Amino acid sequence: LPQQIYLNLQKIFRSLNIGRRFQGKRLPITIMQMRALSLFNEQESVTITAISRSLGMSLQSATNLVCRLEQLGYLERSKNEKDKRVSDVRLTAKGKKRLNAFRSGEVENVRGLLDRLNPVEIKVLNETLNGVALLFEKASITSTK
């Protein structure tokens, strides 16, 4: 059963085509860069160490990723007030605009898929996905301790 669930999740992500199209054009940044930007969904600032952990990459790779996003004008770094060895990373206005445009395109993709379902099916799907998301969040938190 776990293998079947994994295969179903793969099918879902392939079907959503996340990040492959950007308002009719190729996505102007890589999926990994977009994943880094999406870490700012719930937080105003993130450390490079947190980016490294969240994306499952080395600290050096995360630093390089942040540098590229800084060069594009999507992120900015500043020294942490409490620990000068730590850099706080924030989205710039340009980064927020890019992230919001990406999200809007993806929401439209999902809306198109949901048009094929009736309201009851949409509600059941949403409740199920919410439960799955909570399960994965709990598992992620437990594995990082």
C-alpha positions in Angstrom: 0.0 0.0 0.0 2.8 2.6 0.7 4.2 2.0 -2.7 0.8 2.5 -4.3 0.3 5.8 -2.4 3.7 7.0 -3.5 2.9 6.2 -7.1 -0.4 8.0 -6.8 1.3 11.1 -5.4 3.7 11.0 -8.3 0.8 10.8 -10.7 -0.8 13.8 -9.0 2.3 16.0 -9.2 2.9 15.0 -12.8 -0.7 15.8 -13.7 -0.5 19.2 -12.0 2.5 20.0 -14.1 3.7 22.3 -11.3 6.3 24.8 -12.5 6.5 23.6 -16.1 4.4 26.3 -17.5 4.4 29.9 -16.4 1.5 31.9 -18.0 2.2 30.3 -21.4 6.0 30.7 -21.1 8.7 28.6 -19.6 9.3 29.3 -15.9 11.9 32.0 -15.7 13.6 30.4 -12.7 14.4 26.8 -11.7 12.0 24.7 -9.7 14.5 24.6 -6.8 14.6 28.4 -6.9 10.8 28.6 -6.8 10.8 26.1 -3.9 13.2 28.4 -2.0 10.9 31.4 -2.7 7.9 29.4 -1.5 9.5 29.0 2.0 8.4 32.6 2.5 4.7 31.6 2.4 4.4 31.7 6.2 7.6 33.4 7.3 9.0 36.9 6.6 12.6 35.9 7.0 14.4 32.5 6.8 18.0 31.6 7.5 20.2 29.9 4.9 20.5 27.0 7.3 16.6 26.7 7.3 16.6 26.8 3.5 19.3 24.1 3.4 17.3 21.8 5.7 13.9 22.5 4.0 15.2 21.8 0.5 17.5 18.9 1.6 20.6 20.4 0.2 24.1 21.3 1.6 24.6 24.6 3.3 27.0 25.6 0.4 24.3 24.7 -2.2 21.7 26.7 -0.3 24.1 29.7 -0.1 24.7 29.5 -3.9 20.9 29.3 -4.5 20.4 32.4 -2.3 23.2 34.2 -4.2 21.5 33.5 -7.5 18.2 34.7 -6.3 19.8 37.8 -4.9 21.4 38.5 -8.3 17.9 38.2 -9.8 16.6 40.7 -7.3 14.2 38.2 -5.6 15.9 37.9 -2.2 18.0 40.1 0.1 20.2 39.1 3.0 21.0 40.9 6.2 22.9 40.0 9.3 20.9 38.5 12.1 20.7 41.0 15.0 21.2 38.3 17.6 24.0 36.3 15.9 26.1 38.2 13.3 27.3 34.8 11.8 23.8 34.1 10.7 22.2 35.7 7.6 18.5 36.4 7.5 17.0 36.1 4.0 13.9 38.0 2.9 11.8 38.3 -0.2 12.1 41.6 -2.1 9.1 43.2 -3.7 10.2 41.7 -7.0 10.4 38.3 -5.3 6.9 38.6 -3.9 5.6 39.6 -7.3 7.3 36.6 -8.9 6.0 34.2 -6.2 2.5 35.6 -6.4 2.4 35.3 -10.2 3.6 31.7 -10.0 1.0 30.9 -7.4 -1.8 32.5 -9.5 -0.8 30.4 -12.5 -0.8 27.2 -10.4 -4.2 28.1 -8.8 -5.6 28.5 -12.3 -4.3 25.0 -13.2 -6.0 23.5 -10.1 -9.2 25.5 -10.8 -9.3 23.9 -14.2 -9.0 20.4 -12.7 -11.7 21.1 -10.1 -14.1 22.2 -12.8 -14.5 18.5 -13.6 -15.7 17.7 -10.1 -19.0 18.3 -8.4 -19.1 20.4 -5.1 -19.3 17.3 -2.9 -16.3 15.7 -4.6 -14.4 19.0 -4.2 -15.2 19.1 -0.5 -14.1 15.5 0.0 -10.9 16.0 -2.0 -10.1 19.2 0.0 -10.7 17.4 3.4 -8.6 14.4 2.3 -5.7 16.6 1.0 -5.8 18.6 4.3 -5.5 15.4 6.3 -2.6 14.2 4.1 -0.8 17.6 4.4 -1.2 17.5 8.2 0.1 13.9 8.3 3.2 14.9 6.2 3.8 18.0 8.3 3.8 16.0 11.5 6.1 13.4 9.9 8.5 16.2 8.7 8.6 17.8 12.2 9.2 14.5 13.9 12.0 13.6 11.5 13.9 16.9 12.0 14.0 16.5 15.8 
